Amino acid sequence: MPRFVALLAMLLFLPLAMLRSEVLEPEALEPDFGLLAEGESGLAVEVVDGDTLLLESGTEIRLVGIQAPKLPLGRSGFVAWPLAEEAKQALEAMALERKLTLYYGGRKKDRYGRMLAHLVRADGLWLQGALLGGGWARVYSFRDNRALIDEMLARERAARLAGSGIWALDYYAVLTPEEAAYHVGSFQLVEGRVVDSAIVRRRGYINFGEDWKSDFTIAIKPRDRKQFGEDGADILRLKGRIVRVRGWIKSYNGAMIEATHPEQIEVFE
C-alpha cells in the first residue's frame, strides 16, 4: 500500500514538475557539461561587468543564465545598481588571466554579437555557479536558453538564504505582489499566493488579487502556453499555491510579468 500511495502522489503532481520547486540543494545538482555543446577555449583578458568578459581572441561573452548588477558602461543617465562594481571584481578574481571553455545550451549569440555561453575554468570552476553561489548575480533565463537552470536556481537559493552579496540588500529583495506596482520597468522576483488562474482567449493568466484589472498578474502568450503542460494545464493548477516569478515588470492592468518558459516560475506549496 505505501508504494501505491507514493506512486499515486507522483502521478497527481507530475504535471507541475515542469514548474520549479525550491527544494534543490546545490551539492545535489552538479552541472553536466556533457549535455551542452562545447565551444572554443581561451584566456580571459578583460571583464566588462559582473556578467560579461572578453577573451584574448577578441570574443565577447555574456555569461548566459545570470544577471549581475549593472554598471552604466557609458549610458547617459544610467545609475549603477548597488554592488555592481563588487560583482565585476568578483568575476575578475575568478576569470582574469584564466583559461576558460565555452559551453552552449541554447542560442549561441545575442543581438549585440556576444556569445551566450556557460564558462568553465581549466580547474573545473563553473563561473555562473560561483557567481550565483557568492550572491553576485540572479538567475536570468530565456525561452531559447534554458540549460542548467535547476543547478543555477539551487545556488541562487543558497546565497539568498545565507544573505550573501546582493541578497543582503533590500534593493534585491523578493517583492510581494502588492509591491510590484512600484517597480515597473525593472527586473524583479515576485512571490505570493495565487488567487486564480485561467486561460482566456488562448492567453494564460495567473492572478494574485481579486481585481485582475489592477492586481499583479503573470501573463503567458499563446505561443508560450504549450510550454506549461498540455493546453496550459499547469497554469490552471496553480490556484491557491505560493508562487515566485522572475522577470521584467510591465504595467498592463496593474503590474505584470510575462512568463515565456516554466523555469521563470517556482512553486512552493
N, C-alpha and C positions, 0 to 999 in steps of 0.2 A: 504493500500500500504506500509506504513513504516514497518509493521510486515513482509510482504512478502520480502521486501528488506533485512531486518535483517536476515531472515531465509536463503535467498539465499547466503548471505555473509558467514553465518556459514557453509553452505554446501560446498562452494568453498574452504574454508580454513581448513575444518575439517581434511584432511589428514595430515596437518602439525602439528596437535595437539600432535602427538607423539613426536615431537621435542619441546624443551623448549624455552619459550619466557621470556625475562627479564621484566616482568610486575608484579611480585609476591611480595607482601608485607608480611613480617614476621608475623605480628599480624593477618593476614588473613589466615595463614596456620599453625594452631596449630596441632602438630602431634597426630594421633590417634593410640595409642599403642595397642588398642583392636584388630587392624588388624594384629598385629605381634604375634609371639609365645613367651609367657613368659617363662623365664628360671629361674635359681637359683638367690637367693639374698645373698649378703654377704658384709662384711666390707672391704673397700679398705685399704690396709696396705702399699703399695709401688707404686710409679709412676716411670715407666721406662723412658718414654719420653712424649712428648706432646700428644700422641695418644695411649699409652699403659700403662696398670697398672695391679697390682696383687691384688687378694682378699685374705683374711685370710685363705681360704680353699686351697690356692696354685694355684687356677685358674688364668691363664694369659689371659687378654682380650685386643684385638686390637679393638679400637673404630671404628666400621665399618662405611664406607661412608665418612671419612675425612682423610686428610693427614696434620699433623703438621710438622713444620720444624724439620729436622733430626739431631740427635746427633751422634757422632762417635760410641758410645757403644762398644768400643774395636776393631773396624775395623781399621786396619792399613792404614794410609794414607788418611782416610776419614776426610774431613774438615766439622765441624759443620756448618749447614745452619744458616744464620742470624736469630736471635730471637729464636733459638731452646731452649736455657735454659729458656727464659722467657715463652715460650709456656708450657714447663714442669712445671714451677712454677704456671702457671695459672691452669693447671689440678690438681696440688697438692692442691691448695687453694679450688678447687671445690669438690675434691673427698676424700682426705685422712681422715681416721677415720670416713667415712660416709658409711651408708648402701646403697648399690646400687642394683638395679634389672636389670637383663639382658633381652633384647627383641631381638628376631631374625626375620629378614625379608628375609632371603635367606640362602646361605651356612653358616653353623654354625662354621666351623673350618678351619683355613688356614694350609698351608703345614708345618708350624712350631709348630702346635698343639695349637695355640692360639685361643680362642673363638672370633668369629666375631659378635659382639653384639652392639646394642644401649643400653646406660646406663642411668638409671633414678634414681635420689636420692629419698629418702623417702618423701622429701618435694615437689616432682614433678619436680625438675630441670632436664632437658634433657641435658646431658653433651655435646653431639655433637652440639646441637643447641647453647649452651652457648659459646663453643669454637669458633664456626664459627661466632657468633654474636660479639664476642670480637676481631675478627680479628686474632685468633691464629691458624687457620687451613684453608685449602681449601677443597672443595668438591672433593671426590676421589672415584668414584663408579666403579662397575664391573658388567658384564652381569648377574652374578648369585647373586648379592646383590644390588637391586635397590629400596628397600623400603625407603620412606620418602625423596627422592631426591629433590622433589619440595620444601619441607619445608627447606631442607638444603641450596639449591640454593638461596632461598629468604634471609636467614640470611647471607650467604656469600656476597650477593649483597649489603645488607645494610651496612655491615662492610667495603666493598670496597669503596662505595660511601662516607663513613664517613672518610676514610683514617685511619681506626683503625688497630692497631697491625701490621701485616706483610704488610698490604696494604699501609703503609706509606713509604715503601722501594721500590726502583727501582728493586731490586732483584726479587720481586714477581709480578712485573707489567705485565699486559696483553700485549703480544707481537703482533706486526704486522706480516703478512706473510713473509715480507722481513727479519725481524729479526730472524725468526725461525731457519734459517740455522746456526746461531751462537750459538744455544742452543741444539744441538743434544746430546742425552743421558740424558736429564733432563725432568722432568715433568713440563709442562707449559700450560698456557691458551693463545690461539692464536685467534685473531679476524681480520676479513677483509671481503671484498666483493667477493662473488663467481663469477668467470669469466665464468665457465662452469661446468656442472655436467653430468656424463654419467655412463652407465653400460657397461663394456667391458669384454667379456669372463666371465660373471657372477659376476664380481667384480664391486663394486661401487667406483666411483672416484669423488671427489669434488675438483675442481681446483681453485686456487686463482691467477693464472697468465696465460699468453698466452702460455708459454712453459712448457708443462707438464713434460718434462724431467729434469727441473731444478727448477721450482717454487714450492711453498708449496702446499701440497695436503693432503686431508683426504681420506683414503682408507678404504673400507668396504669389508671384505672377504665374499665369497658366503654363508658360514654358518650363517653369521650375517645379511645378506641383508634382510631377511624376517622380521627382527625387524623394518625395515624402510618402512613400508607400503607394499601393495601387489606388488610383483615383484620389490621392491625397489622404488616405486613411489615417496616417499617423497624425495629421493635423487635427482631425476630429477627436482623437483620443486624449487630447491634452487638457480638456476642460477640467478644472479643479486641481490641476497639478502645478507645482512650483517649477518655473522655467527660467533659465537665464539665456539671453540672446546677446549677440555682439554684432555691431555694425555701425554704419553712419546714420545718425538720427536725422530724419527729414520731418517737415511739417506738412501733414495732409490729413485733415480731420483729426487734429491732435498730433502728438509726436508719434513717429512711425519708424520702424526699421524694416527694410526689405530683406528677406531671407532667400538666398538663391540656392542654398545647399544645406543638408541636415546638420553638418558639423557646426553651423552657426548657433545651433540651439542645444542647450544642455537641459536635461530633465532630472529632477531630484526626488520627487515623490508623487 
